[in-house]
Amino acid sequence: MWIRMSFINIALEDLDDARKLYQSEFISGVIKRQPGYRFHYWLESTERPGDVISLTAWNTQSDGEAYERGGVYSELGSKLRQWFHTERVLRSYEVREVADL
């Protein structure tokens, strides 16, 4: 499984609006229809209010990269950009299986 995480900062007074848009058909609905999609989450920091992570999970690395290369990632980010206080930072992670102890 391949995880992609976008790190952003949003002003506290804008969090509700940004969260609602992320959860709408205009963002979440589009993400769910991408090939190889597994799940996605909107994570809000409890220690640093306004710090947000958009986490998406994909079957394979190529699925996650296709989501970005195809322009969907940029298109969806542009819908939220009005609330970004920092540039979005994208990081990718491979989920490795760990043997049961």
N, C-alpha and C positions, 0 to 999 in steps of 0.2 A: 504494500500500500504506500502511496505517495502523499505527503502532506505539504500544502503550501500555506504559508502564513504571511499576511500583510499587516504590518505594524503601522499604526497611525495615531495621531493625537487630535482630539475634537474638543472644542470648548464645552464646558459643562452645560451651558444654556442651550446648546445645539444637540446634545446627545439623544434626547427623545426623538427629535425629528429625523436624525440620521439612523437611529435604530429602527424606527417605523419604516423608513424607505428600504433599509436592508432586508427587513422581514417581508416586504411586499412582493407581489408578483413581478415587479419591475427589476428586482435584483435576485431574491431567493428563487423565484420561479424560473428565471433564466439559468441560474447556476444548476438547478436540479435537472434541467433538460440537456446538460452537456454530456457527451459520450464519456463513459468511465467514471462518472460522478458516484461518490459513496455517501458523503454527508458534508455538512458545513455548519459552522457556529460563529456567533458574534460574541467575543469575549471582552468584558470590561474589567479593567484592573480595580481591585479593592484597595490597593496601596497607592496608586497614582491615578486619581480620578481624571478621566478624559483620555487615558491611554486605552486603545482598543486594538484587538487582533481579530481580523477576519480569517478564519481557518477553513480551508477546503480540503477534502480528502478524495483521492482518486485511486482507481484500481492500479494504475501503472504510472511511471514517470512520464511516459509519452502522452498519456491522457491529460495529466496536469499541465504539461508544457504546451499541448495543443490548445488548451483553454486560454493560455496566455498568447501564444503565437497567432491564434485565429482572431484576435482583437476583442474577444468578449471581456477579458479581464480589464483592459483599458476602457472599454465602453462603459462597463459597470462602475469602475472607479470614477469616471468623469461625472456620473450622476451624483456621487457623494462628495466630490472634490470641493464643493463650496464650503464644506464644514471642516476640511483638513487644515490643521495648524502647522503641520510638518509634511514633508514629502513622504509618501508611502514607501516603506521598505519591504521588499518581498524576499522571503527566505523559504527554502525547500528542505524537506526532511524525508528520509526513507524510514518506514517503520520496519524494524528488525524484530523477528520473533525471538523471544527469550524463553529458554527451557524452564518448565515448572521446577521450583525448588522443593 
